[in-house]
Amino acid sequence: MKLTYILYALFIGFLLLLTRRDLKHVDAAELNFYSGSNALIQAHGRVKRLDRKLECYAPGTYFEFDYIGDKCTIFLSDQIRFGNHNYIEVIFDNEQPKRIKLKDANHILHLGKHAQFKRHHVLICKNTESSIGYLQLNGIRCSKLVKLSKTTNREIEFIGNSITCGNGSDLSKISCDEGDWYDQHNAYMSYGALIARRFNANWTLTGVSGIGLTRSCCGMKFTMPMVYKKYGLNPKSEDWHFNVPKPSIVCVTLGQNDGIQKKELFVSTYVDFIHDLKQIHPKAQLILCTSPMANDKLRNHLQECILEVEKRVNAKEYSTKIIHFFYSKRYNGGCKGHPTIEQHKEIAKELGDFISKLSSWN
């Protein structure tokens, strides 16, 4: 009798083992792999679709997708250029953003189960800038990738330096005197991305820390006019052909790294750069902004220069006149005098309120 019971128990255990194995096969069969270049994945900014991959260098570049199911695995690669690691921002179903530092070249991000939802939305934004190296999306494994339920045709671009990149702003994990120089980067919470989300617009951040119009800081040998047409925002990068949706508004925030210099040099260089932008974005409303970091002396200098640029450019027969915006105060509470995230919110409020008065964005 005892032997019979033991044999019966072993038989039931064997059946359960087979059942579990079969269920695992069912679960695996329900998941599908989609390449990073899949058309259902929407990318924004200077993003390249490679063979089965998405690649991005610039800060604030991002991609988003919708999927059906209760779990999703995202396969990412970090270039780890010079040993540096990209930070990303992950937003799942419009929940609280999660900031993640990538740790290896084949990073796999697992999203938790949310059984109460049938459809999920995922957005991943590159928080760090071009010099840190590329971020690649290699693929997504989920039950079913589907077309985005919510899209917008509004596009806005922000051209600038470290402020536009979100450099030195995020002190939530690592203080200014600790870690690497990029550990406080947060492009997702920068003023440009905040303004875009306020107006339900897609954003492009074209920024490089230390860059200027006539000269750059920190030993940098190139300026924004030299790299604006380059994909990786450096002179050695391949050309960027702007084969993406055109922005209806372009905000330019340069001059902090140029500092106070001969007015004519700065103005003439700025005018030439604006003429180039007009050729690339002929229908866009261009807004020239003072630096939010500038002290009173530099702010006054930039205001005088911008007004002269505006006068000269608007004398040309362009269909859209350029306009200016001057910040009301200085924002420098973060690392090395950069704005903090809270100050980026104030900057976004100032500039955003100005943009809200433009007829095209009412």
VENRA-V852901 format. One record per backbone hydrogen bond with DSSP energy under -1.0 kcal/mol. NH is the residue of the N-H (numbers start at 1). CO is the residue of the C=O. If there is no record, write none. Layout:
NH|CO, NH|CO
This chain:
5|1, 6|2, 7|3, 8|4, 9|5, 10|6, 11|7, 12|8, 13|9, 14|10, 15|11, 16|12, 17|13, 18|14, 19|15, 20|16, 21|17, 22|18, 23|19, 24|20, 25|21, 26|22, 27|23, 28|24, 29|25, 30|26, 32|142, 34|140, 36|52, 36|138, 38|35, 41|38, 42|64, 44|62, 47|45, 48|55, 50|53, 52|50, 54|137, 55|48, 56|135, 60|126, 61|58, 62|44, 63|124, 64|42, 65|122, 67|120, 68|144, 69|118, 73|141, 74|109, 75|139, 76|107, 77|136, 79|134, 83|80, 84|81, 88|100, 89|125, 90|98, 91|123, 93|121, 95|92, 98|90, 100|88, 102|86, 109|74, 111|72, 117|114, 120|67, 122|65, 123|91, 124|63, 125|89, 126|61, 127|87, 132|129, 133|130, 135|56, 136|77, 137|54, 138|75, 139|75, 140|34, 141|73, 142|32, 144|68, 146|66, 156|202, 157|249, 158|204, 159|251, 160|206, 165|161, 167|162, 169|166, 169|184, 170|184, 178|175, 183|180, 185|182, 186|166, 190|187, 194|190, 195|191, 196|192, 197|193, 198|194, 199|195, 200|197, 201|196, 202|154, 204|156, 206|158, 208|160, 211|208, 217|210, 220|217, 224|212, 228|224, 230|227, 231|238, 233|230, 237|234, 240|229, 244|242, 248|155, 250|285, 251|157, 252|287, 253|159, 259|255, 266|262, 267|263, 268|264, 269|265, 270|266, 271|267, 272|268, 273|269, 274|270, 275|271, 276|272, 277|273, 278|274, 279|275, 280|276, 281|277, 284|281, 285|248, 287|250, 288|323, 289|252, 290|325, 294|291, 299|295, 300|296, 301|297, 302|298, 303|299, 304|300, 305|301, 306|302, 307|303, 308|304, 309|305, 310|306, 311|307, 312|308, 313|309, 314|310, 316|313, 318|316, 323|286, 325|288, 331|292, 334|338, 335|168, 337|334, 338|335, 341|169, 344|340, 345|341, 346|342, 347|343, 348|344, 349|345, 350|346, 351|347, 352|348, 353|349, 354|350, 355|351, 356|352, 357|354, 358|355, 361|358, 362|359
